[in-house]
């Protein structure tokens, strides 16, 4: 085999591996549009400076793209920029060398971003500059120095490529190729310094800001998890009204086993759980991890990881539960452990919750908090007659489209709060028509990937999908039967988010608060809406074996589920939302972000068309 063929084979394998890595991450369509636009920008930067020999901003743009978006996207930007720009400069044996070198430049940028990142959420977290974890902006001069070194290495790599392609492959010829190119290499490195000083930090901030706007990130509102109830009003509301007994669930399939194993391994020595493995304990994350484990059949009284147990940590908050959402979540966890919420850590949590219910039947005049109050009271043994005024108030908050807002009637409907409302209204004979309209609303907002968004028209995420599943389960609708326009089922979408470690990603390519997300997803995968009942017998304390988290089967019952949905801040199902995001204007903001993404995609397509003609350079 000749040197040229061998080198081309190695480059082909490297390029194929890089693109496979990028595709394997299953990037969101809007990130794909951003990657295409940046690749076009990098190619145009090379073309715009064609009159200045070897001075191009392309290397800086590619490195910064990797820094801001991560390794896979950075590689794709670099490789595509090399390929597309050569439609102007001419394709040839040098093209694979340029694609590989610029692809590697994007990976180097991602490595730099990881070094700059502070407080990584987990080993499975997205790259430094990804939407879930932006890296600290590097200083102007350090960035310029790194761009200088990388730019010089890029051109030396091209010199080696010329030596492989055109010489007799002697060491003397290698020295000649590299030596003769040092002047041009230095010019390119110097240009990289100039461009980095001029546009580097600003470009990093711009790309990171745009990437963050493409993804909805739910942030906990306070250390105690206050406000979490805002996240899941609708789903909890539906399940709370359904009181029929839950049919027995078959043994957890492989995916659930891996998720259980992840949660058990995330427990801290004090019995609590943090947002991710190794992070400080918090009642919010501990509560949702506990509910997920209870749904999977674990006896919470036996869950311990080398120190005090989970329930000892939870009981420590009984004297000062904080906001009403945290109180609701505390009651749900106590019920899931088979302990009386009326005598929990020496406190009557049920009486405290009843004090916070208004005469009109609402809790703080909010759908989500009222739904979780219904679920919490059911966990404490309350019957249908005890919940009548809460359910009547909740039913009256349904919007004309069949959905529910987190606040009151007239706000912007969303899948999460509609799912919670379904759980809370399950079993209420007077709410049959309301449940049917809410189910129709949920079905109508399923995305093509099978998942559900936090707001109509946005991308799918695990927690919104979990609340939709629980709302459907709560009223006896099998999630496995939901296939809008031929999409996969929501259960299949949740499966696709499983990481090798067992955690469930928040969305494609995005890991955030994985303990919280995994706990809520586990309840949905186990077909156990809230309130989760205590297992009839203690479950084995040995962690489930780590196994593959790909395809699996699940016996999802068609009959009504036993209990409800999730709660918010304390009792809600997903990271609490900032109230502004839930106002009617929130839909306009979401539409604006989607329009921006479409403009980016359009710009990428137009640029590709402009670059397509051959022989113009």
N, C-alpha and C positions, 0 to 999 in steps of 0.2 A: 504494500500500500504506500502511496506517495505521501510526502509531508502535507501537501495541500488537502488530500482527501481525509487524512487522519485529523488534521486541524478542523476541517469543515465538519467532520462527524462529531468531534468534541463540542464544537460551538453549537451544532444542531441539538445535541442532548442538553446542553446548558440552557439554551433558549426555550426548548420545549419544557424543561423542568421549571423554568421561571414562570412561564405562562400557566402551566398546570398548577403551580403554587398559588398564583393569583386567582385562577378560576375555582380552585379548591376552597378558597375562603368565601365563596358565594357572595360577592360584593353586591350591595344594594344597587338598584338600577341608577339611582341618582349619583352614587359614588362612581359608577361606570361612566356616567356622563361627565363627571368632574375629571376623571382620569383621561378621557378622550380629549377634553378641552385643554388640559395641561400638556398633553402630548402634542397637540396642534400648536399650542403656544411655544413650546420648546422648539418645534420644527420651524415655525415662522421666525423665531429668534435667530436661528442659524441662517435662514435665507436672508433676513433683513440685513445682516452684517456680512454678506457674501463678498462685498467689495473690500473688506478689511481682512487680509490673510490671517487665518487661524484665530481671530478674535470673535468668540461666539458666547452668548449667554446660556447656551443650551445646557452645558454641564451644571451651572449653578441652578437652573430651573429644575433639572432632574433631581439633583441632590436635595433641594428644598422640598420637592414633591414627596420624596421618600421620607424626609424628616417630619413632614406634616401629616402624611397619610399612612405611612407604614411600608414595610418591605415589598409586599406583593404589588400594591398600587405604584410604588416608586419604580420597581422593575418594569412594569408595564409602560409607564410614562417614558422611561428611557429607551426601551427597545422600540416602541412605536415611533418615537421621535426620530430615531436613527433610520428606520425603514421609510417613513413618510417623507422626510426631508431629502432623501436620495432620489425621489422622483424628480426633484429639481436638479440635484448635483450629479445624478447618474448612478444607477445600480451597478454593482460589480462584486468581485470577491471580497472587497473591503466592507461591504454592508453587514455581513454577520459579525465581523469584528467590532464595528461601531455599535451595533445593536447590543452585543454582549457587554461591551465596555460601559455604555450608558445605562444598561440595565443594572450592572454591578454598582454604578454610581448611585442609583436610586436605593439600592440595598444598603450602601454605606451611609446614606442619609438617614435611613430608618434606624441603623445602629447608633448613629449619633443622637437621634431623638430619644432612643431608649436610655442612653446614658444621662440625658438631661431630664428625664421624667422623674417626678417625685411622687412617692406614695402609690406605687402600682397596686391595683386592686387584687390581682391574682396572677399566677403564672400563665393563665390562659387569657389574660386581659389583652385588649387590642394594642397595637403598636403605639409608640410614644405619642405621636401626633394624631392618632385616630380620634374619631368623634367621641369615644368614651373616655379618653385620657390624654388631653393635649399636653405636649411637652412644654417646659419653660422655654421662652424665646431666648436663643443663644445671643451673646453679645456680637456686635457688628464685626469687630476685629478677629475674635476667635473663629467666627464663621468664614471670614475672608481667608484666613490662614488655611483652614480645612479645605475650602474650595480651591485654593492655590495648589495644595498638595494633590488633591484628587484630580484637578485638571491636568497637572503635569503627568500623573500616573496614567490618565486616559490617553494622552498623546504618545507616551512611551509604549503603551500597549498596542497602539496603531502601528508604531515603528516595528514592533515585533511581528505584527501581522504582515506587514510588507516584506519582512525578511523571510517569513515562512512561505509567502505566496510567490515571490519573485527571485529569490537568491538561490545559491547553491548550498545554503544552510550550514556554511562554515562559521566558526566563531569569529573569524576576521570579518566576514560579511555582516554578522550581527553587530559587531562593534561599529562598523561603518554606517549601517542603517541608523543605529541609535545615536551615534556621535553626530552624524550629519543633521539629524532631526532635533538636536538639543536646542538650537536657536528657535525653531518654530514651536517646540514644546514650551520653552520659557515664555514666548509671546502668548500662547494660549493660557498658561498659568497666570500670567500678569493680567490678562483680560478677565479671568475668573475673579481675581482680587477686586478689580474695579467694579464689576457687576455686583459682587457680593456686598461691597461697601455701599453701593448706590441703592440697590433694591432688596437685598437679602432679608433683613428682619421684617420689613414691611410686607414682603411676599409671604413669608412664613405666617405672619398674623392673618393676612388675608385668606390664605388657603385654610388655615385652622378654623377661622371664623365661619367660612362658607361650609366647611365640612360639618361643623357643629350644628349649623342651621338645617342640615339635611337630616338630622336625627333627633328625635324627641328623647330627652334624658330626664327621668324622674329623680328628683333629689329629695332625700329625707328632710322633713321640716322639723329639725330639733333632734337632740340625742335620744329622747324618749320615744321617738317615732311619731310625734304629734303631727296630725294632719294626714296620716296615711289613709284614713278613712275616705278622704276625698277621692282616692284613686279608684275605688271600686263600688261606687254607689249602686249602679244599676244591677250588676250581677248579683250583689248580695241581696238586693231588695227582692229579686225574683225568687231566690231560693228560700228566703225566710218564710214565704207564704206557702211553701210546699212542705207539709209535715209528714207525708207517708214514710213508712219504714223503708230503709235502703236495702236493696237486694244484696246478697252476699257477692263479694268480688273474688274472682279467681286469683291464684297466686301471682304475685307481681312478675311481669315479664322482665327480660334482661335490661331494658332501658330503665325501668323503675329501680331495679336492683343497683345499678350503677349510681343513680341519683341518691338513693338511700345511703350508699357507701360514702359518697361525697359529703353529705350532710353530717353523718356520724363522725367523719374525720375532721370536720370543721369546728367541732365543739372545743371550747377553751377549758382550761383547768378549773375555772370558777363556775362551770356549768353553762355559761352563756355562749352566744354566737355573735360574731361580728358580721360585717357586710361580706367578707370573704375570708378564706382560710388565713389564720394568723392575725386578723385584725381585732381590735378591742371589742369586748362584748357589749351588746346593746339590747334592751328589752324588745325593741321592734323586730330586729332580725331573729332573736331567740324565739319570739312568739311564732313567727311564720315558719321557722325551721321546725319547731315543735309540732305545729299543725300538719305540716307535710309529713313528718315521721309518723304521727298518729294516724293519718290517712293511709299510710303504708302498713299499718298494723303494729307499730312499735308501741310498747308500753312506756309512756313518758316518764313514769316513776323509776324506770330502770336505765334511762339514757344518761350515761356518765362517761367522761373521758379522762380518767386519772385524777379526778378531784371531786368536788361536790357535784351533785347531779343537776340536770336541767331544771327540774321543778323547784329545787332549792333556790336557784338563781331567780326564777320567775316569782316565787313567793316573796322575795326581798322587795319587790315593787308593790306589794299589796297595800301597804300603808299610805303610799303616795303615788297612785297610778298616773297622775297627770291629767292630760286632756281626756275627753270622753271617748275618743277613739281608742286610746291606750287602755282605758277601763274595759271597753267592749272586747278588745283583743285578749285581755287578761282573763275575762270570764270564759271566752271560747277555749283558751288553753287549759284552764282548770277543768272544764267539762270534758275536754279530750283526754285528760289524765284520770278521769273518774273521780275527781275531787269536788266537793261541794263549794260552789262560788259564794255561798252564804256563810261559810266558815273557812275562809281561805287565808292562811297566814294570820288568823285572829281577826279578820275583817269580813263584813258583810258587803260584798261587791254588788250584789243584786239590788239591795236597798239604795246604795250609792248611785247606781245607774237609774233607778226609778225616779230618784230625786231630780235627775237632769232631763226628764221627759216633760215637755210642755203640755198644758191642758189640751191643745189641739191634736196631740198625738205625735208631734215631731220632736226630733232632737236637734237643737240649734237651727231649726228651719232648713235642714239639709237632707236630701234624699239618701246620700251615702251613710251618714251617721244614723239616720232612722232605720235604714235597712239593717245595719249591723247591730243596732239595738234589738231588733226583732230576732236576729240570729243568736245574739248573746242570751236573751231571755229564754229562747228555746233551749239553748244549751243548759240553762239553769232549771229546766223542767216546766216552763210556762206553756199553757195550752192555748188553743186558738182563741177562746173567749177573752183571755188575758191580753191578747195582742190586737184585738179588734180595732181600737182607736188608732193605733200605730199603722195598721194596714190600710185603714180607710184614708188616712192622711197621705200615705205613700201612693196609693192608687190614684189619688186626685192629682198627683204631680206628673202623670204621663203626658208627654208632648203629642202634638197632632201626628207626628211621623211614627209614633209608637215607641219611641225611645225615651230615656230619662237623662236629665242633666244631674250633675252632682249636687246642685242647689235645689231649685224649685222649678215648677212648670214655667216654660217660656225661655229657659236657657238652651244652650246648644247640646243636643243629645249626643251621647257617645256610647260605645259598646260596653265599656267597663261598668258604668253605672247602670246601664240597662240590664246587664247580666246579673249584677248584684240585686237589682229590684226583682228580677225573675226569681232568684233564690228566696228572697224574703216573702214573695207573694205565693210561693208554691203551697198548694193545699188549701188556699182560700177560695171557697166556692163562689164568693161574690166577685172574684177577680178573674174569672175564666177568660172573658173577652179581653181584658187588659193584658193577660199573659200571652194570648194568641197574637195580639198586635206587637208586643215586645219581641216575641220569637221571630215574627216576620221582619222586624227592624234589624235584629241581629243577623239573620240570614242574608238580608240585602246588603250588608256591609262586609261580607267575607271577601278577602282579596284573592287574587289569582293563585298565590302560593298556598292557599288554604288557611292562612292565619287571619287575625283580625287586628285592626289598627286602634290606637288610642283615640284618634279623631277620624271621622270619615274622610277618605281620600289619602290618608297617610300610609306609611309602610307598616307592615305587620310587626308585632312584638309578642314575646312569650307571655307576658302578664295579661295583656288585653285578651289574648287568645285563651288563656287559662280561665279568666272570668267569664268569657263567652261560653266556654265548655261547661263551667259549673252552673251557669244560669240555665243552659239547655238541659243539663242533667237534672237540675232541681225540679224542673217541670215535666220530666219524662220524655224529652226529645233526645234521641241518640245523636251525639256529636258526629259519630261515624257516618251518619246519613246526610251530613251537610256538605254539599258539593256545588257551590254556586258557579254556574257557567262551566261545569266540568272541572272545577279546581279540586286539588286533593282535600282530604278532610282536615279539620283543625288538629286532630290527633297526629296526623302525619306531619303537619308543620312543626308541632312541638318536638316530635322525634328528630326532625332535621336540625334542631338547635342543640342537640346533645354533644358535649365535648368529650374527648377520651377520658378525662378525669371524672366524668359523671355529672358535672355541673350542666345546667341548662343556660345557654346564652340568652341574653335579653332579646337580641335580634341577630340577623345574619351578620357575622363579622364583628359583633359588639357584645362584650362582656361587661356587665355592671351589676353591682350588689348581687353577686351570683348566689349567695346563701338565700337571700330573699326570693329571688326569681325561681330558684330550684325548689324551694319549699312550696311556693304557690303552684308551680307547674306540676309537682308531684301529686297534689290534691286532685288536679284535673285529670292526670294520667290514671289515677286510681279510682276515678268516678266517685269521689267523695266530696260533695258540696258541704258547706258549713251548715250547722255546727257538726263537727266531726265527733262521733261517739267514741268512747274509750273502748279499746279492743277487749273482747270477752276474756282473753287469757293473756298472760305476759308473753311478749314476743321474745325470741332469742336475742341475747345481747351481743352476739357475735356479728360483726359487720358483714354485710352481704358481699360475696366475691365480686371483684371487678371483672366485668365482661363487656363484650362488644355492645355498643349502643346504636346499632343500626336498625334493621327491620325487626319487627316483633308483632305478635298478635295480641289482641286485647278483647276480652268479652265485655263489651259495653252493653249494659242492660238497656232494654227498651222501656222498662217500667219506670215509675217515678222514683226519684232519689229521696233519701231520707231527709236530707237537710240542705241548708242554705248556701250562702255565698260567703264572700269574704268581707273584711272590714278594711277600714282605711287607715288613717294615720296610725291609730293603734290597730284598728280592726280592719283596715282596708287591705286590698289585695295587691297593690303595686305601689311603687314609690310615689309619695304624695305629690300632687301637682300644685304649682303656684296658682292661686285663685284666678289670676288674670288669664291664664291659659284656658280656663274653663268658661269664660264669659262668651257672649255671642260673638265678640270680636275675634275670638280664638280661631273660628273657622276661616275668617278672612286672612289671619296670619298664616294659617296652614296653607291656604290657597296661594298666598304670596310666595311661600317657600317652594311650593310645587311649581309655580310659574317660573321662578328663578331657575329651578333645576331643568325645566323644559327649555328655557333659553340657553342654558349651558349645553344641553344635548344638541340643540339646533346649531349652535355655534360650532360644535365639534364636527357635525355632519357637513356644514357648509365649508369649513376649512378643509375637510378631507376631500370634498369635491374639487376645491380650488387646487389642492396639491396633486390631484390625480394625473393630470396630463404629463406625458413623458417628453423629454427632449427640450425643455424650456431653459435649461441651464447650461 
